[in-house]
C-alpha cells in the first residue's frame, strides 16, 4: 500500500489553504459571526472557501501565513492545519523469489 501526502500548492502570492477547526461548544451564531469577521477584516489576506457544520465546526480558507498565525490564538479556534490531500493506492509488487 502506498500513501502520498500532497500539501496544498502555493498560490504564487505566498498563500496556502488551511483547515480551521473551531471548538466543539461554538454555537452556529458564533461560527457565522467569526467567519463573517474573517471575511471582512482579512481583505486579501484570507479567502474563505467552504464551511463545515456536520462532524466538526470550521472552515477552509486560502490565507497568507502571517494572517493564519494571527488567528491561531483566538479562543474560538481549536486548531489550524494545512489542507492536504492523501491518496492511498495499491502498488503491484513483483512475485517473491522462489526459496530453495
C-alpha positions as CSV (number, residue, x, y, z in Angstrom):
1,X,0.0,0.0,0.0
2,X,1.3,3.4,-0.9
3,X,0.2,6.7,0.8
4,X,1.3,10.0,-0.6
5,X,0.9,13.4,1.0
6,X,0.3,16.4,-1.3
7,X,0.5,19.7,0.5
8,X,-1.7,22.5,-0.8
9,X,0.1,24.2,-3.7
10,X,1.4,27.6,-3.2
11,X,-0.7,30.2,-5.0
12,X,2.2,32.3,-6.2
13,X,1.4,35.0,-3.6
14,X,2.7,33.0,-0.6
15,X,-0.8,31.9,0.4
16,X,-1.8,28.3,1.2
17,X,-5.1,26.6,2.0
18,X,-5.8,25.8,5.7
19,X,-8.5,23.9,7.6
20,X,-9.6,25.9,10.6
21,X,-11.4,23.7,13.2
22,X,-13.5,25.6,15.8
23,X,-14.1,24.4,19.3
24,X,-17.0,21.9,19.7
25,X,-19.0,24.2,22.0
26,X,-19.2,27.1,19.5
27,X,-22.7,27.9,18.5
28,X,-23.8,28.3,14.9
29,X,-24.3,32.1,15.6
30,X,-20.7,32.4,16.9
31,X,-19.3,30.4,14.0
32,X,-21.2,32.6,11.4
33,X,-20.1,35.8,13.1
34,X,-16.5,34.7,13.3
35,X,-16.4,33.7,9.6
36,X,-18.1,37.0,8.7
37,X,-15.4,38.8,10.7
38,X,-12.6,36.9,8.9
39,X,-14.1,37.7,5.5
40,X,-14.4,41.4,6.5
41,X,-11.2,42.0,8.3
42,X,-8.8,39.9,6.2
43,X,-9.1,41.8,2.9
44,X,-6.9,39.9,0.5
45,X,-5.1,38.1,3.4
46,X,-7.8,35.3,3.5
47,X,-10.5,33.9,1.3
48,X,-12.9,31.5,3.0
49,X,-13.7,28.6,0.6
50,X,-16.2,26.4,2.5
51,X,-17.7,25.8,5.9
52,X,-18.2,22.6,7.9
53,X,-21.1,22.1,10.4
54,X,-21.5,18.3,10.5
55,X,-18.8,16.2,12.0
56,X,-16.9,19.3,13.2
57,X,-17.4,23.0,13.0
58,X,-15.0,25.0,10.9
59,X,-14.0,26.2,7.5
60,X,-11.3,26.2,4.9
61,X,-9.6,29.3,3.7
62,X,-6.7,30.4,1.5
63,X,-4.6,32.6,3.7
64,X,-1.3,34.3,4.0
65,X,0.8,32.6,6.7
66,X,1.0,35.8,8.8
67,X,-2.8,36.1,8.9
68,X,-3.1,32.4,9.7
69,X,-0.7,32.9,12.6
70,X,-2.8,35.8,13.9
71,X,-5.9,33.6,14.1
72,X,-4.2,30.7,16.0
73,X,-4.6,32.2,19.5
74,X,-8.2,33.2,19.1
75,X,-10.3,31.5,21.8
76,X,-12.9,30.1,19.3
77,X,-10.3,28.1,17.4
78,X,-9.3,24.6,18.3
79,X,-6.6,24.3,15.7
80,X,-5.4,25.3,12.2
81,X,-3.6,22.9,9.9
82,X,-2.6,22.9,6.2
83,X,-5.3,21.4,3.9
84,X,-3.8,18.3,2.4
85,X,-4.9,15.5,0.0
86,X,-3.9,12.0,0.9
87,X,-4.1,9.3,-1.8
88,X,-3.9,5.6,-0.9
89,X,-3.4,3.0,-3.6
90,X,-2.0,-0.4,-4.1
91,X,1.3,-1.0,-5.8
92,X,1.9,-4.1,-7.8
93,X,4.9,-5.9,-6.3
94,X,6.9,-8.5,-8.1
95,X,6.2,-12.1,-7.0
96,X,8.5,-13.4,-4.3
97,X,11.7,-15.2,-5.3
98,X,11.4,-19.0,-5.0
99,X,13.3,-20.3,-2.0
100,X,15.5,-23.3,-2.4
